[in-house]
Amino acid sequence: MKQKGFTLVELLAIITILSIIALITTPAILRVITNSRKGAFLDSASGLLEAAELYNSKNGGIQEDLDLSKEEELRKLKFNGTPPIGGHLIITPEGKYALYMYNHNFCATKSIYENKVKIDKLDKVENCKTVTGYQNQNLIVHFDALNNTGFGQKKEVSIWKDLSNNSNDGELYNFKSTDWKNNSLYFNGNNTYIDMKNKLLNLFKNSMTFEIVVNLDSSQARGVFMGNHPDNNAVNLEKMNDNGRMWYQKGAISYQTPNDKKYIIGDKITTYTYALNKQAKTLKFYRNGVLIDTLTDDKFSANFDYTNVWIGLDRQTPSTMIALKGYVSAIRIYTKELSSQEITDNYKIDESRYFIK
């Protein structure tokens, strides 16, 4: 008996039906695969945090910043799961944990202020290299020398990438590629500066906090200017020989810590913080997370009048007397006054990451 085959019309109908089924089911299958990979990556991140908790319970009260791309760091945690391609895990002495890690598909992040790990699709590795652990609410600028891209390359670097996700990148002027060293950017005390253009014109209209991690030159380091001119609108550090002070300039009025108190340290990496509260009309100065002075004045409620922001040099009348000299590791700017606890928490992370003693 002769078997009858499919006609061309029947074959086309079958192919059409199969194509429709594939069109319907393929996205669902891909979602299942993606969610499975995402779940596995979340398990790895959770496993690292569990390993960190166990590690901290045995070595309590320590501050750690672990590089997750290094096998020896993972062995220290006794982590046996699937390792990420890269990332960092921060452990604080209080038993708080911050994490960022990535593989080819996903980025996992958790700050010390969050209880859960957040998983996002990885678009670019540098977008996952956000420094975790720091207070991030109202953070509008975050320059960081340990976690950034392009540093230490042979070609000259013209941008310091803002890690706050606000795209407030700083344009670098007169720096050389050799100025990136010791996990910091070297300001030469002559003509190096960061130009923020017109990106921060509303900064001083609100309460704000400015933090800088810096190793100042012991003999001369007058800098960290914000605004048009240090004699008009600025926050500043001044280290001149044996004395030093933190000061804040508004028009013709200067607010500063006593010069003879030696609040400014030379040749030693230090975190300095200015916290302005316009409603309370207070300005607080911190060094290494500790409050060292508080000023109160009605004038602190007034707005600054400026059209640009430069960091490191006064561009109106540049000279070596008003230029920052030293190694800057990080700059963070907030549009609110950080609390004393938040400033202390930020410093503890700086202490671990930059080996401040």
N, C-alpha and C positions, 0 to 999 in steps of 0.2 A: 504494500500500500504506500503510495507516494505521500510524504509529509508536506503539508502546506506551510510555507514560511510567512514572515511578516511582510506586509506590503510597505511601500515607502511612506505612505500616509500614516500607517500604524507606528512605524519606527520614529517618525517625526513627532507623533503624539507622545510616545514614551519618553523621548529625549526632552520634550517640552515639560512634561510632568516632573521628570527628574531634576531639571534645571530649576523649576519653581520650588521644589522641595529643598534643593541645595541653597537657593537664595533665601529661603525662610530659615533654615536650620543653621547655616554657616555662622551668622552673627551670634546666635545663641551658643554655639559650640565654642566660638572664639571668646565669648564672655566667660564661659565656664573655665576655659584654659587660663585667661587673664586673671580671673578671680582666684583660681587655684595658685597661680604664681604669686599673686599679691598676698594671699593668705600665708603661703610658705615664707615669704619675706617678712611678714608681720610676726610670724612665729620665731624667726631668727632674731628680730629686734627684741621681742619679748624675752627670748632666751638669754640675750646679752644682758638685759636689765636684771634678770633673775640671777645671772652669774655675778653681776656687779654687786647686787645686794648681799650675796653670800660672801663675796670677796671682802666687802666693807665690814661685814659682821665679824670677820676674822682679823681684820686689820683696822679696826674702828678708829674714827677720828682723823682720817687722812684725806688729803686733797689730791686727786689724780686727774690727768688729762691723757687718755689712752688713744693712741693712733690705731684704728681698726684695720688699717692696711698692713700692719706688721704682725707676723705670726707670733713673735715673742710676747706681744701685748695680749693676744688672744689666749696664749698658753698661761699667762699670768692670771687670767680670769677663769682658766680651766673650762673654756667654752668649746663644746664639741659639735656645735651645729654648723650649718652652712655659713661660711664667713662672707661678709660683704666685700666689694671691691675696694671700698675706702670709707672713711668717716672718722668720727671722734666720739668718745664716750667720756663725759665729765662726771666725777664723783666728788661731792662736797663733804666736809667733815660732819655735817649734820645729817648725812644719809640721803641727800637729794641727788637726783640724777638727770643729766641732760644728754641728748643723743642726736647725732645725725649720721646716717649711713646710706650707701647707695649700691645698687648693682646695675646691670645693663638696662633694666626696665623701670625700677622704682627708686624713690627717695623716701626714707623714713626719718622723721624728726620728732623730738620731744624736748621741751624746755623744762627747767626745774620748776616752773610754775604750772605745768600741765600734768595730768594724771595718766593720759593715754598717749600712745604713739600714733602719729599721723602719717599715713602712707599716701604719697602722690606719684603720679606718673612722672618719670624722669625725662625732661626735655633736654637740659644741658647739665653737665656735672657741676659747673660753677654755680648754677642756681640751687643746687643742693648743699653747696659749701657755705651755708649760713652758719655763723657762729652761734651755737645754741647755749642756753644757760643764762644769758644776760636778760635783764628786764627788757621786754620788747614792745610794751604798750607805749604809744606816743614816740617811739624811736624813729627819727626821720633821717639820720645820717649815721652810718656805721662803717668806718674805715678800719681794717684789721690786717696786719701784716702776716699773721700766721695762716689765715684762711682767705686767700685771694688768688687771682690768676695773673700770670705775666710777670711775676716778681723774679728777679734773679736771672732774667733772660739776657742774652747778649745784646739784643736790640733795646733801644731806649724805650722806657715805659712812660706814656703821656697821661694815663688815666689811673686814678685810684678808685676802684669800683666800690660803690656804695652797697653794702650787704643788707640794708634795711628794707629792700624791695621798693624803695621810693624813687629809684633812678637818680639820686642826688650825687652822681659821680663827681669827683673832684679832678680838675685839670691840673696836671703837674707841670711846673715851669722851672727850667734850669737844673733839673736833676739828671744824673747819669745812671746808667744801669748798675754801676758799681756802688751807688748809694743805697741799694737794697742789700742789707746785710744784717746779721745778728737778729733776724726776724723783725726788722724795723726799717724805716726810711730815714736816711740821714739828711738833716737840714744843716746847711753849711754856715749859717750865721751871716750870710752875705746877700745872696740873691735867689735862694730857693723858696718856693711858696706853692700853696694850693689855692687855685682860683675856683670859687663856687659860683661865679657869675651872678646871675640874679635869682638863684634857686631858693634862697633862704630869706627873702625880703620880709616875710612875716614872722621871722623867728623871735625877735625881741618884743613883739607886740603881746606876747603871752608869757606866762611862767615858763621857765626853761631850765634844763640841766645840761652842762657841758662837762664831759669827762675826757681826759687825755692820759694815756700811758706813755711816759717819756723818760729818757735818760738824758738829763740836761748837762751841758758842758759846765764844768765847775767854776770857770772864770767868768764866762759871759753867756747868758741865755735869756735874752729879753724878747719874748715873742708870744705866739698864739693870739694873734689879733683877729677880731671878728668885727666887721663894720668898716667904715671908710677910713678911719684914722685912729690910732691909739690915744690921741688927745681929744677925741670926739666921742666915739662909741666903740668900746672894746672890752673883752675879757683878756686877761694877760697873766703870764708868769714872769717873774723877774729874778734872775740869779746873777748877782754881781759880786764876785769875790766871796767874802765870808758871809755876806748878808743875802737875804732873799725874801720876797713877798709875793702874795697873790693879790691882784687888784682888778678892779672893775671900773671902767670910765664911762661917765654919762655927761657929755658936754664938758663944762668947766669943772665939774665935781668929780673927784677921784675917791673911790672907796677901796681901802687896802688893809691887808693885815700888817701888823707892826714889822718894820724891816729888821729890827734887832732880834726878833723871835726865831729867826732862821727856820721858817716853815718850809722853805724851798731847799731841796737836797740836790747837790751836784754829783755827777759821776755815779749815779745809782738809779736804777729803773724804779719809777714811782708812779702811782695813779693819783692825779689831782682832779678835784671835782668842784664845780661851781653850781650851786642850786639857787635859782632865783624864783621867789614867789611874789608875783606882782600884787595879788590880793592882800597878802599879809605884810607886804612891803619889807620883805626880808631877803637877805643874801647870805647864804651859808657857804663856807669854804671847808672842804674835806681833803685830807691827805691819807692815802691808803685806807679808805673806808671809814676814817675816824674824823668826826667834826672837830675842827681846830679854831673856828671863829664864826661868829654870827653878827651881821650888821643889820640895823633897822633904820629905815629912812623913808619918809613920804615920797621922795623922789624915785624910789624903786618902782613906783606904779606908773611912771611916765614911759612913753614909747621912745625907742631909739629912732633917730633920723639917719638913714643910710641907704645907699643904692647898690651896694655890692658887699660881698664877704670874701675876705682873704684870710688864709690861715698860714702863719709862719713869717709873714713879712707885711709891713705897711707899704702898699703900692703907691700911695700918694707921695711920700717923701722917703724912699728906700735908703737905708744906711745900715752899717753894721751895728749901730747902737740900738736899733729897733728891729732886729731880725732874730728869729729862733735858731739856736744852735744846739744840736743834740740829736738823739735817735728817738723817733716817734714810732711806737708799736701799734697804737690804736687810738681812735677818736670816736666818741659816741655823743650824739646830740639828741635831746628829747624836747618835746614841746609841753613839758610839765615839770614841776618840781618833784624829783624822786624822793621817796621817803628815806629816812636814815637806814632802815633795814634793806631797802632795795639797793642803796649805794654800797652798803656793806656786802651784800650778796654779789654785786657786780665785781667788787674788789677781790673777793675770795676766788672768783674765777680767773681774774687777772693774775692773782698771786700764783695760782697753779700753772697757768699757761705761759707766763713770762718769767717765772722763777723769781718773783719779788721777795726779798728778805729784809 
